[in-house]
Amino acid sequence: MRTLFQNEAVAQLLRFAIAGVGVTAFSVVIYLIYAMGLHADPLLANAVSHVAGVALGYSIHSRWSFRESATQDATSLWRFAIASGLAFALNSLWVWLGTSLLALPAWAPVPAMLFVTPLTSFALNRWWVFSR
């Protein structure tokens, strides 16, 4: 078991998960405030929450989640922006599918936003954004 936690990929996944829970929860709260509290269009609420989450996410992931391999340079910043754009597109897909296509309530996309998108983001960050 000790060897498992000494593995760099496992350690990064654990830190990414811990940080990601916080960043994702922060983004979901922003989304719900805009979509349900302010009655903004769900896709607009998703855009606002995503921008807030990206700023927080780069700061945490580059300094903590991927600290062994992260280089904080223009390349990693651009790659993070692209990976975040892909995550935004994926979350927009969940919002569109749930609220527009299926006419479900504004909270319906949240499970996919909490579980599917973060796993996709981890893979992109681990093997592309913050790779050595």
C-alpha positions, 0 to 999 in steps of 0.5 A, spaced: 500 500 500 505 504 501 508 503 494 502 505 491 502 512 494 509 513 493 507 512 485 507 519 482 501 518 478 497 516 484 499 521 488 498 526 483 491 523 482 489 524 489 492 531 489 488 533 483 482 529 486 482 533 493 483 540 489 478 538 484 473 537 489 474 544 491 474 547 484 469 543 482 464 545 488 466 552 487 464 552 480 458 548 481 456 553 486 457 559 481 453 555 476 447 554 481 447 561 483 447 564 476 442 558 473 437 557 479 438 564 483 439 569 478 435 565 473 440 566 468 440 562 462 444 555 464 449 556 458 451 563 460 451 560 468 456 555 465 460 560 462 461 564 468 462 558 473 467 555 468 471 562 467 472 562 475 474 555 476 479 556 471 483 561 474 482 557 481 484 551 478 490 553 474 493 556 480 492 550 485 494 545 480 500 548 477 503 549 484 500 543 488 497 537 484 502 536 479 508 540 483 513 534 481 512 535 473 509 542 473 513 548 469 509 554 470 511 557 463 507 560 457 506 553 454 503 550 460 499 556 461 496 555 453 495 548 454 491 549 461 487 554 457 486 549 451 484 543 456 480 548 460 476 549 454 475 542 452 472 541 459 468 547 458 465 544 451 464 538 455 460 541 461 456 545 455 454 539 452 452 536 459 448 542 460 445 543 453 443 535 453 440 536 460 436 543 460 435 544 452 434 537 449 431 533 455 428 539 458 430 537 465 431 542 471 438 546 471 441 541 476 440 535 472 447 536 468 451 537 475 452 529 476 456 529 469 459 536 471 462 533 478 464 526 475 465 525 468 469 532 466 474 532 472 476 525 470 477 527 463 481 534 465 485 529 470 488 525 464 489 532 459 493 535 465 497 529 467 499 527 460 499 533 456 499 540 460 503 538 466 508 533 463 515 533 463 
